[in-house]
Amino acid sequence: MGGGHRRKCPGRGLTRSPAKARAEIKRLRVDPPARGRGVAPALVEGALTHAAKSGGGHRLRLSVWSRLTGAVALYERAGFTAVGSWDARDGLVRMEHA
């Protein structure tokens, strides 16, 4: 888009592939006015689809603070399971979707 126009996006997600057999959701945020409208589940589904289309049976992983109970529940509904944390910080949960 030219002329300095920017399209407002209610949510953002970022994935990266730290290893060939894995992809990782690094950030997922939905602006408060857009919450409860299906934006976060759509972003998670998009990340899962992207990982699947990348070939090689990518496993998608993420970490989330346990205090973010809505986010933990969202990931569980999407098929992620807690697998323990690679990070020693208290309250950080590691999850994977195979």
DSSP file with accessible surface (Angstrom, degrees, kcal/mol):
  #  RESIDUE AA STRUCTURE BP1 BP2  ACC     N-H-->O    O-->H-N    N-H-->O    O-->H-N    TCO  KAPPA ALPHA  PHI   PSI    X-CA   Y-CA   Z-CA
    1    1 A M              0   0  174      0, 0.0     3,-0.3     0, 0.0     2,-0.1   0.000 360.0 360.0 360.0 135.6    0.0    0.0    0.0
    2    2 A G    >   +     0   0   56      1,-0.2     3,-1.2     2,-0.1     0, 0.0  -0.408 360.0  49.0-103.3 177.4    1.3    3.4   -0.9
    3    3 A G  T 3  S-     0   0   78      1,-0.2    -1,-0.2    -2,-0.1     3,-0.1   0.698 120.1 -72.2  72.5  14.7    0.7    6.9    0.4
    4    4 A G  T 3  S+     0   0   73     -3,-0.3     2,-0.3     1,-0.2    -1,-0.2   0.607  86.1 150.9  79.7   7.1    1.2    6.0    4.1
    5    5 A H    <   -     0   0  139     -3,-1.2     2,-0.4     2,-0.0    -1,-0.2  -0.594  23.7-169.9 -75.3 135.4   -2.1    4.1    4.3
    6    6 A R        -     0   0  233     -2,-0.3     2,-0.5    -3,-0.1    -4,-0.0  -0.989  18.4-133.3-127.1 138.2   -2.1    1.4    6.9
    7    7 A R        -     0   0  211     -2,-0.4     2,-0.4     1,-0.0    -2,-0.0  -0.743  25.1-124.6 -89.3 129.6   -4.8   -1.3    7.4
    8    8 A K        -     0   0  159     -2,-0.5    -1,-0.0     2,-0.0     0, 0.0  -0.597  25.3-164.3 -76.3 128.0   -5.8   -1.8   11.0
    9    9 A C        -     0   0   63     -2,-0.4    22,-0.1     1,-0.1     3,-0.0  -0.969  14.2-152.6-116.2 126.1   -5.4   -5.4   12.1
   10   10 A P  S    S+     0   0   54      0, 0.0    21,-3.1     0, 0.0     2,-0.3   0.643  78.2  22.9 -74.3 -13.7   -7.2   -6.5   15.3
   11   11 A G  E     -A   30   0A   2     19,-0.3     2,-0.4    28,-0.1    19,-0.2  -0.982  62.5-156.7-150.5 158.3   -4.7   -9.3   16.0
   12   12 A R  E     -A   29   0A 115     17,-2.9    17,-2.4    -2,-0.3     2,-0.3  -0.999   7.7-178.2-138.3 144.4   -1.1  -10.3   15.3
   13   13 A G  E     -A   28   0A  47     -2,-0.4     2,-0.4    15,-0.2    15,-0.2  -0.989   6.1-164.9-139.7 147.5    0.7  -13.6   15.3
   14   14 A L  E     -A   27   0A  96     13,-2.0    12,-2.6    -2,-0.3    13,-1.0  -0.998   7.5-178.4-134.1 127.9    4.3  -14.5   14.6
   15   15 A T  E     +A   25   0A  44     -2,-0.4     2,-0.3    10,-0.2    10,-0.2  -0.915   1.7 178.3-120.9 154.1    5.7  -17.9   13.8
   16   16 A R  E     -A   24   0A 120      8,-2.1     8,-3.4    -2,-0.3     3,-0.1  -0.970  28.3-126.6-146.2 161.8    9.2  -19.0   13.2
   17   17 A S  E     +     0   0A  70     -2,-0.3     6,-0.2     6,-0.3     3,-0.1  -0.857  24.4 174.6-113.3  95.8   10.9  -22.3   12.5
   18   18 A P  E    S+     0   0A  51      0, 0.0     2,-0.3     0, 0.0    -1,-0.1   0.740  76.0  15.7 -73.4 -20.9   13.8  -22.8   15.0
   19   19 A A  E >  S-A   22   0A  50      3,-0.8     3,-1.7    -3,-0.1    -3,-0.0  -0.970  85.8-106.4-146.1 159.6   14.4  -26.3   13.6
   20   20 A K  T 3  S+     0   0  197     -2,-0.3    -1,-0.1     1,-0.3    38,-0.0   0.835 119.1  43.4 -59.9 -33.9   13.3  -28.2   10.5
   21   21 A A  T 3  S+     0   0   63     37,-0.1    38,-2.1    -3,-0.0     2,-0.3   0.358 113.7  58.3 -94.9   8.0   10.8  -30.4   12.3
   22   22 A R  E <   -Ab  19  59A  80     -3,-1.7    -3,-0.8    36,-0.2     2,-0.3  -0.983  52.2-170.7-139.5 148.7    9.4  -27.5   14.5
   23   23 A A  E     - b   0  60A   3     36,-2.8    38,-2.4    -2,-0.3     2,-0.4  -0.930  18.1-149.8-128.9 157.1    7.7  -24.2   14.2
   24   24 A E  E     -Ab  16  61A   3     -8,-3.4    -8,-2.1    -2,-0.3     2,-0.7  -0.991  14.6-139.0-135.6 133.3    7.0  -21.9   17.0
   25   25 A I  E     +Ab  15  62A   9     36,-2.7    38,-0.5    -2,-0.4   -10,-0.2  -0.832  27.3 174.8 -83.8 115.4    4.4  -19.3   17.8
   26   26 A K  E     +     0   0A  63    -12,-2.6     2,-0.4    -2,-0.7    -1,-0.2   0.793  62.4  11.4 -94.6 -35.1    6.4  -16.4   19.3
   27   27 A R  E     +A   14   0A 164    -13,-1.0   -13,-2.0     2,-0.0     2,-0.3  -0.993  54.7 173.0-145.4 137.8    3.8  -13.8   19.8
   28   28 A L  E     +A   13   0A  42     -2,-0.4     2,-0.4   -15,-0.2   -15,-0.2  -0.934  15.4 164.0-145.1 119.6    0.0  -13.8   19.6
   29   29 A R  E     -A   12   0A 111    -17,-2.4   -17,-2.9    -2,-0.3     2,-0.4  -1.000  19.9-164.4-140.9 138.1   -1.9  -10.7   20.6
   30   30 A V  E     -A   11   0A  12     -2,-0.4   -19,-0.3   -19,-0.2     5,-0.1  -0.987  31.9-115.6-121.1 128.9   -5.5   -9.5   20.0
   31   31 A D    >>  -     0   0   17    -21,-3.1     3,-1.9    -2,-0.4     4,-0.6  -0.353  30.7-114.9 -60.3 139.7   -6.4   -5.8   20.6
   32   32 A P  G >4 S+     0   0   76      0, 0.0     3,-1.3     0, 0.0    -1,-0.1   0.851 112.8  55.6 -49.2 -43.2   -8.9   -5.5   23.5
   33   33 A P  G 34 S+     0   0  100      0, 0.0    -2,-0.1     0, 0.0    -3,-0.0   0.775 109.8  48.3 -64.9 -19.8  -11.7   -4.1   21.3
   34   34 A A  G X4 S+     0   0    8     -3,-1.9     3,-1.1   -24,-0.2     5,-0.5   0.498  84.4 117.2 -96.5  -4.2  -11.5   -7.2   19.0
   35   35 A R  T << S+     0   0  141     -3,-1.3   -24,-0.0    -4,-0.6    -4,-0.0  -0.303  71.1  29.5 -67.2 146.9  -11.4   -9.8   21.8
   36   36 A G  T 3  S+     0   0   88      1,-0.0    -1,-0.2     0, 0.0    -2,-0.0   0.562  94.6  97.6  82.2  10.6  -14.3  -12.3   21.8
   37   37 A R  S <  S-     0   0  189     -3,-1.1    -2,-0.1     0, 0.0    -1,-0.0   0.196 102.9 -98.4-114.9  11.6  -14.8  -12.1   18.1
   38   38 A G  S  > S+     0   0   40      3,-0.0     4,-1.6     4,-0.0     5,-0.1   0.581  86.0 124.5  86.9   9.1  -12.8  -15.2   17.0
   39   39 A V  H  > S+     0   0   31     -5,-0.5     4,-2.4     2,-0.2     5,-0.2   0.952  72.8  47.8 -68.8 -48.9   -9.6  -13.4   16.1
   40   40 A A  H  > S+     0   0   22      1,-0.2     4,-2.6     2,-0.2     5,-0.2   0.942 111.9  48.6 -61.5 -47.7   -7.3  -15.4   18.3
   41   41 A P  H  > S+     0   0   64      0, 0.0     4,-2.7     0, 0.0    -1,-0.2   0.900 111.4  51.8 -59.6 -35.3   -8.7  -18.8   17.3
   42   42 A A  H  X S+     0   0   63     -4,-1.6     4,-2.4     2,-0.2    -2,-0.2   0.903 109.6  49.0 -66.7 -39.6   -8.3  -17.7   13.6
   43   43 A L  H  X S+     0   0   49     -4,-2.4     4,-2.2     2,-0.2    -1,-0.2   0.918 112.6  47.6 -65.3 -41.9   -4.7  -16.7   14.2
   44   44 A V  H  X S+     0   0    2     -4,-2.6     4,-2.5     2,-0.2    -2,-0.2   0.939 112.3  49.2 -64.7 -44.5   -3.9  -20.1   15.9
   45   45 A E  H  X S+     0   0  109     -4,-2.7     4,-2.7    -5,-0.2    -2,-0.2   0.908 109.8  52.5 -61.4 -39.7   -5.6  -22.0   13.1
   46   46 A G  H  X S+     0   0   38     -4,-2.4     4,-2.7     2,-0.2    -1,-0.2   0.906 109.1  49.1 -62.5 -40.3   -3.6  -20.0   10.6
   47   47 A A  H  X S+     0   0   11     -4,-2.2     4,-2.6     2,-0.2    -2,-0.2   0.914 111.6  49.3 -65.5 -40.9   -0.4  -20.9   12.3
   48   48 A L  H  X S+     0   0   23     -4,-2.5     4,-2.4     2,-0.2    -2,-0.2   0.922 112.7  47.7 -63.5 -43.2   -1.4  -24.6   12.4
   49   49 A T  H  X S+     0   0   52     -4,-2.7     4,-2.5     2,-0.2    -2,-0.2   0.928 111.6  50.1 -63.7 -44.1   -2.3  -24.5    8.7
   50   50 A H  H  X S+     0   0  101     -4,-2.7     4,-1.0     1,-0.2    -2,-0.2   0.922 111.3  48.6 -60.8 -44.9    1.0  -22.7    7.9
   51   51 A A  H  < S+     0   0    5     -4,-2.6     7,-0.6     1,-0.2     3,-0.5   0.912 112.3  49.1 -62.5 -41.3    3.0  -25.3    9.8
   52   52 A A  H >< S+     0   0   75     -4,-2.4     3,-1.2     1,-0.2     5,-0.3   0.897 110.5  49.9 -66.3 -38.9    1.2  -28.2    8.1
   53   53 A K  H 3< S+     0   0  174     -4,-2.5    -1,-0.2     1,-0.3    -2,-0.2   0.661  93.9  75.3 -74.6 -15.0    1.7  -26.7    4.6
   54   54 A S  T 3< S-     0   0   55     -4,-1.0    -1,-0.3    -3,-0.5    -2,-0.2   0.599 100.0-135.7 -71.9 -11.1    5.4  -26.2    5.4
   55   55 A G  S <  S+     0   0   35     -3,-1.2     3,-0.4    -4,-0.2    -1,-0.1   0.108  74.8  80.4  79.1 165.1    5.8  -30.0    4.9
   56   56 A G  S    S-     0   0   78      1,-0.2    -1,-0.1    -3,-0.1    -3,-0.1   0.642 111.6 -80.6  76.6  13.6    7.7  -32.5    6.9
   57   57 A G        -     0   0   70     -5,-0.3    -1,-0.2     1,-0.1    -5,-0.1   0.939  61.2-151.8  61.5  47.8    5.1  -32.9    9.6
   58   58 A H        -     0   0   33     -7,-0.6     2,-0.5    -3,-0.4   -36,-0.2  -0.238   3.2-141.2 -55.4 136.8    6.0  -29.7   11.5
   59   59 A R  E     -b   22   0A 110    -38,-2.1   -36,-2.8    39,-0.1     2,-0.4  -0.870  15.4-143.5 -96.8 130.9    5.3  -29.7   15.2
   60   60 A L  E     +bC  23  97A   2     37,-2.1    37,-2.9    -2,-0.5     2,-0.3  -0.831  23.5 178.0-100.0 132.0    4.1  -26.3   16.4
   61   61 A R  E     +bC  24  96A  37    -38,-2.4   -36,-2.7    -2,-0.4     2,-0.3  -0.877   7.6 166.6-130.4 164.8    5.2  -25.2   19.9
   62   62 A L  E     -bC  25  95A   2     33,-2.2    33,-2.7    -2,-0.3     2,-0.4  -0.967  25.1-131.6-161.4 167.8    4.7  -22.1   22.1
   63   63 A S  E     + C   0  94A  42    -38,-0.5     2,-0.3    -2,-0.3    31,-0.2  -0.978  24.9 176.9-129.0 148.2    5.1  -20.9   25.6
   64   64 A V  E     - C   0  93A   9     29,-2.2    29,-3.1    -2,-0.4     2,-0.3  -0.993  35.6-104.6-148.5 146.1    2.5  -19.0   27.6
   65   65 A W  E >   - C   0  92A  70     -2,-0.3     3,-1.9    27,-0.2    27,-0.2  -0.596  26.8-134.4 -72.8 133.8    2.3  -17.6   31.1
   66   66 A S  T 3  S+     0   0   61     25,-3.6    -1,-0.1    -2,-0.3     6,-0.1   0.782 102.9  67.0 -61.1 -26.8    0.0  -19.9   33.2
   67   67 A R  T 3  S+     0   0  175     24,-0.3     2,-1.7     1,-0.2    -1,-0.3   0.700  81.9  79.7 -68.7 -16.2   -1.7  -16.7   34.6
   68   68 A L    <>  +     0   0   83     -3,-1.9     4,-2.4     1,-0.2     3,-0.5  -0.496  60.4 166.6 -88.4  69.2   -3.1  -16.1   31.1
   69   69 A T  H  >  +     0   0  107     -2,-1.7     4,-2.5     1,-0.3    -1,-0.2   0.825  69.2  55.4 -60.8 -34.3   -5.8  -18.7   31.6
   70   70 A G  H  > S+     0   0   51     -3,-0.2     4,-2.2     2,-0.2    -1,-0.3   0.910 110.1  46.4 -64.4 -40.1   -7.9  -17.7   28.6
   71   71 A A  H  > S+     0   0   28     -3,-0.5     4,-2.5     2,-0.2    -2,-0.2   0.924 111.7  50.7 -68.0 -43.1   -4.8  -18.1   26.3
   72   72 A V  H  X S+     0   0   24     -4,-2.4     4,-2.4    -7,-0.2    -2,-0.2   0.942 111.9  48.1 -59.4 -45.2   -4.0  -21.5   27.9
   73   73 A A  H  X S+     0   0   32     -4,-2.5     4,-2.6     1,-0.2    -1,-0.2   0.899 109.5  53.2 -63.2 -40.4   -7.6  -22.6   27.3
   74   74 A L  H  X S+     0   0   15     -4,-2.2     4,-1.6     2,-0.2    -1,-0.2   0.944 110.8  46.2 -58.7 -48.3   -7.5  -21.4   23.7
   75   75 A Y  H  <>S+     0   0   17     -4,-2.5     5,-2.7     1,-0.2     4,-0.2   0.898 111.6  51.7 -64.7 -38.6   -4.4  -23.4   23.0
   76   76 A E  H ><5S+     0   0  112     -4,-2.4     3,-1.7     1,-0.2    -1,-0.2   0.925 108.1  51.4 -64.0 -42.1   -5.9  -26.5   24.7
   77   77 A R  H 3<5S+     0   0  182     -4,-2.6    -1,-0.2     1,-0.3    -2,-0.2   0.834 106.7  55.6 -62.2 -30.3   -9.0  -26.2   22.6
   78   78 A A  T 3<5S-     0   0   29     -4,-1.6    -1,-0.3    -5,-0.2    -2,-0.2   0.473 129.2 -96.7 -82.2  -2.3   -6.8  -26.0   19.5
   79   79 A G  T < 5S+     0   0   40     -3,-1.7    19,-0.3     1,-0.3    -3,-0.2   0.520  75.9 141.5 102.4   6.9   -5.1  -29.3   20.4
   80   80 A F      < -     0   0    4     -5,-2.7     2,-0.4    -6,-0.2    -1,-0.3  -0.565  31.8-160.3 -79.0 147.2   -2.0  -28.1   22.2
   81   81 A T  E     -D   96   0A  87     15,-2.3    15,-2.3    -2,-0.2     2,-0.2  -0.967  24.3-107.3-127.2 147.2   -0.8  -30.0   25.3
   82   82 A A  E     +D   95   0A  65     -2,-0.4    13,-0.3    13,-0.2     3,-0.1  -0.514  35.8 172.6 -71.5 133.6    1.5  -28.9   28.0
   83   83 A V        -     0   0   67     11,-2.7    12,-0.2     1,-0.4    -1,-0.1   0.229  52.1 -89.1-126.1  11.3    4.9  -30.6   27.8
   84   84 A G        -     0   0   45     10,-0.7    -1,-0.4     2,-0.0     2,-0.4  -0.153  51.3 -75.0  94.3 162.8    6.9  -28.8   30.4
   85   85 A S        -     0   0   50      1,-0.1     8,-0.1     8,-0.1   -22,-0.1  -0.786  16.9-162.1-105.4 141.0    8.9  -25.7   30.1
   86   86 A W  S    S+     0   0  107     -2,-0.4     2,-0.4     2,-0.0    -1,-0.1   0.461  82.8  73.9 -87.6  -3.5   12.4  -25.2   28.5
   87   87 A D  S    S-     0   0   43      5,-0.1     5,-0.2     2,-0.1    -2,-0.1  -0.918  75.9-144.0-116.0 135.6   12.6  -22.0   30.5
   88   88 A A        +     0   0  101     -2,-0.4     2,-0.2     2,-0.1    -1,-0.1   0.515  61.7 119.4 -79.0  -2.5   13.2  -21.9   34.2
   89   89 A R  S >  S-     0   0  139      1,-0.1     3,-1.6     2,-0.1    -2,-0.1  -0.433  73.1-109.5 -68.6 132.4   10.9  -18.9   34.9
   90   90 A D  T 3  S+     0   0  155      1,-0.2    -1,-0.1    -2,-0.2     3,-0.1  -0.351  99.0  19.9 -60.3 134.9    8.1  -19.8   37.2
   91   91 A G  T 3  S+     0   0   35      1,-0.3   -25,-3.6   -26,-0.1     2,-0.6   0.412  85.9 128.1  88.2   0.3    4.7  -19.9   35.6
   92   92 A L  E <   -C   65   0A  14     -3,-1.6     2,-0.5   -27,-0.2    -1,-0.3  -0.798  41.2-162.3 -93.5 124.0    5.9  -20.3   32.0
   93   93 A V  E     -C   64   0A  37    -29,-3.1   -29,-2.2    -2,-0.6     2,-0.5  -0.904   7.4-148.8-109.6 132.0    4.2  -23.3   30.3
   94   94 A R  E     -C   63   0A  43     -2,-0.5   -11,-2.7   -31,-0.2   -10,-0.7  -0.837  20.2-175.8 -97.3 134.8    5.5  -24.9   27.2
   95   95 A M  E     -CD  62  82A   1    -33,-2.7   -33,-2.2    -2,-0.5     2,-0.3  -0.949   6.9-166.3-131.7 149.9    2.9  -26.4   24.8
   96   96 A E  E     -CD  61  81A  22    -15,-2.3   -15,-2.3    -2,-0.3     2,-0.5  -0.975  12.4-156.7-135.1 152.3    3.1  -28.4   21.6
   97   97 A H  E      C   60   0A  49    -37,-2.9   -37,-2.1    -2,-0.3   -17,-0.1  -0.991 360.0 360.0-125.8 116.7    0.7  -29.5   18.9
   98   98 A A              0   0  107     -2,-0.5   -39,-0.1   -19,-0.3   -40,-0.1  -0.557 360.0 360.0 -88.9 360.0    1.8  -32.6   17.0
